[in-house]
Amino acid sequence: MWPSGIASCSRETLVPRPLKVWLGASTWRVSPGFPGENELDRLRIEQHMTQDFRVQAAGLLTGRETDAELYFLQQHYRMPTRLLDWTNSPLPALFFAVTANNGSDGELFMMDAYQLSPSQKAVGFEGIATARNAIFEKALHPIFRWQKPDDFPDFIIPVRPDHLDHRMSLQRSCFTFHVPKRHVLTRGENSRCSRFSFPGPPKNT
């Protein structure tokens, strides 16, 4: 089971940061947060941001990083990506759910990552990907090789990165990679996804 903890969660679905737009006190609209009128415009901005990251972070890199490793680093440095944070340890998830935004409810999500593939009827993919999985590598091609939105797969991919970064190792990081046709992770994408709430004011006591 993969848990994910959110300190201020007034949304009803699981969406990566750049794929959501705030609408009000208790509603999230599932829409990419990158500027642009359509998926192609948003992908072009994402491609430029990824290219800029490779150039400007060159001093932090070895030059041998794969596309997947670069993408995980972008998430680590809080750049907008299509990745949603998970962990395979409940302790980091609980920490993030209760240690900030005391005025808002915290939430803990739990999912069976192995259930994503059958729930989505994913063709040619099952289980959990690693950074070297061929399907995950190909899923990154629209971003790193300047392809089109139709070149993304049509299912959310669970992926475990190599823990090259110390913080990723401590947090036991895992991710789901979200695509244009499936911005949101609901029980429609994973029938074994549960949600637990922690009331705002007393949640850190």
C-alpha positions in Angstrom: 0.0 0.0 0.0 1.2 3.5 -0.8 0.2 6.4 1.5 0.1 10.1 0.7 -0.4 12.8 3.3 -1.7 16.3 2.5 -1.7 19.0 5.2 -4.4 21.2 3.6 -6.7 19.1 1.5 -10.0 20.6 0.6 -9.9 18.7 -2.7 -11.9 15.6 -3.4 -9.4 14.0 -5.8 -5.7 13.4 -6.2 -4.1 15.7 -8.8 -0.5 16.8 -9.3 0.1 20.5 -8.4 0.4 21.9 -11.9 -2.7 20.0 -13.0 -5.2 21.7 -10.7 -6.7 25.2 -10.4 -8.1 26.5 -7.1 -11.8 27.4 -7.3 -13.0 27.8 -3.8 -13.2 26.6 -0.2 -13.9 23.0 -1.0 -13.7 22.4 -4.7 -10.8 21.7 -7.0 -11.2 21.9 -10.7 -9.2 19.3 -12.6 -7.4 21.5 -15.1 -3.7 21.9 -15.9 -2.2 24.8 -14.0 0.3 25.5 -16.8 -1.0 28.6 -18.7 -2.4 28.0 -22.1 -5.7 27.3 -23.8 -5.2 23.7 -24.7 -3.1 20.6 -24.0 -0.6 21.4 -26.7 0.1 24.9 -25.3 0.5 23.5 -21.8 2.9 20.8 -23.1 5.0 23.3 -24.9 5.4 25.3 -21.7 6.3 22.2 -19.8 8.9 21.3 -22.5 10.5 24.7 -22.3 10.6 24.5 -18.5 12.3 21.1 -18.6 14.8 22.3 -21.1 15.6 25.4 -19.0 16.0 23.1 -15.9 18.6 21.0 -17.7 20.5 24.1 -18.7 20.3 26.0 -15.4 20.9 23.0 -13.2 23.9 21.8 -15.1 26.2 22.6 -12.1 24.2 20.2 -9.9 24.2 17.4 -12.5 26.7 14.8 -13.6 25.6 15.0 -17.2 24.8 11.3 -17.2 21.3 11.6 -15.8 18.5 9.9 -17.7 15.3 11.7 -18.6 13.6 9.9 -15.7 16.3 11.0 -13.2 16.1 14.6 -14.4 12.3 14.5 -14.1 12.5 13.2 -10.5 15.0 16.0 -9.7 12.5 18.6 -11.1 9.9 17.3 -8.7 12.5 17.3 -5.9 13.2 21.0 -6.5 9.4 21.8 -6.6 9.1 22.5 -10.3 5.7 21.8 -11.8 5.6 18.2 -13.1 3.0 15.5 -13.8 4.1 13.6 -10.7 2.0 13.2 -7.6 4.0 12.4 -4.4 3.5 9.1 -2.6 5.6 7.0 -0.2 5.7 3.4 0.8 6.0 4.3 4.5 3.0 5.6 6.5 5.2 7.8 8.8 6.2 10.5 6.2 2.6 10.6 4.9 1.2 11.1 8.4 3.9 13.8 9.1 2.8 15.8 6.0 -0.8 15.4 6.8 -0.7 16.9 10.3 2.3 19.3 10.5 1.1 22.4 8.6 -2.0 24.5 7.9 -3.7 23.9 11.2 -6.8 25.7 10.0 -7.4 23.2 7.3 -8.2 19.5 7.4 -5.4 17.1 6.7 -5.9 14.0 4.7 -4.2 10.7 4.3 -4.7 8.7 1.2 -3.8 5.0 0.8 -3.8 3.0 -2.4 -2.7 -0.3 -3.7 -0.4 0.8 -6.5 -0.6 -2.6 -8.1 -4.3 -2.1 -8.7 -3.8 1.0 -10.9 -3.2 -1.1 -14.0 -6.2 -3.4 -13.9 -8.5 -0.6 -12.7 -7.5 1.5 -15.7 -7.5 -1.5 -18.1 -3.9 -0.4 -19.1 -2.7 -2.3 -22.2 0.8 -3.6 -22.1 1.6 -2.4 -18.6 1.2 -3.9 -15.1 2.7 -3.6 -11.7 4.9 -0.7 -10.7 7.5 1.0 -13.0 11.1 1.9 -12.1 13.1 4.7 -13.8 14.3 2.1 -16.3 10.9 0.8 -17.3 10.5 1.1 -21.1 6.8 2.3 -20.9 7.6 5.0 -18.3 10.7 6.1 -20.4 8.4 6.4 -23.5 5.8 8.3 -21.4 8.4 11.0 -20.9 9.2 11.4 -24.6 6.4 14.0 -25.2 8.2 16.2 -22.6 11.8 15.6 -23.3 11.6 15.0 -27.1 9.1 17.7 -28.0 6.3 15.4 -29.1 2.5 15.9 -29.0 -0.1 15.4 -26.2 -1.5 12.4 -28.1 1.9 10.6 -27.6 1.3 10.3 -23.9 -0.1 6.9 -22.7 -3.8 6.9 -21.7 -3.2 5.6 -18.1 -1.6 6.8 -14.9 1.7 5.1 -14.2 2.9 4.2 -10.7 6.7 4.6 -10.5 9.4 4.1 -7.9 12.5 6.3 -8.4 16.0 5.3 -7.6 16.7 7.0 -4.3 19.7 9.0 -5.5 18.7 12.0 -3.3 19.0 11.7 0.4 15.6 13.3 1.1 13.9 10.9 -1.4 15.5 8.0 0.4 14.3 9.2 3.9 10.8 9.9 2.6 10.7 6.5 0.7 9.4 8.4 -2.3 7.1 7.0 -4.9 5.1 8.8 -7.6 2.1 8.5 -9.9 2.7 10.0 -13.4 -0.5 11.7 -14.7 -1.3 12.1 -18.4 -3.7 14.4 -20.4 -6.5 11.8 -20.5 -6.2 11.1 -16.8 -5.3 14.1 -14.7 -7.1 12.8 -11.7 -6.7 9.8 -9.5 -10.0 8.6 -8.2 -11.5 5.2 -7.4 -12.2 5.0 -11.1 -8.4 4.8 -11.7 -7.8 2.7 -8.6 -10.6 0.7 -7.0 -8.4 0.2 -3.9 -7.9 3.9 -2.9 -8.9 5.0 0.6 -9.1 8.4 2.3 -8.8 9.4 6.0 -9.3 12.9 7.4 -7.7 14.8 10.3 -9.8 17.8 11.5 -7.9 21.1 11.2 -7.5 22.8 14.6 -6.5 19.8 16.7 -4.7 17.7 14.0 -1.2 18.3 15.3 -2.0 17.6 19.0 
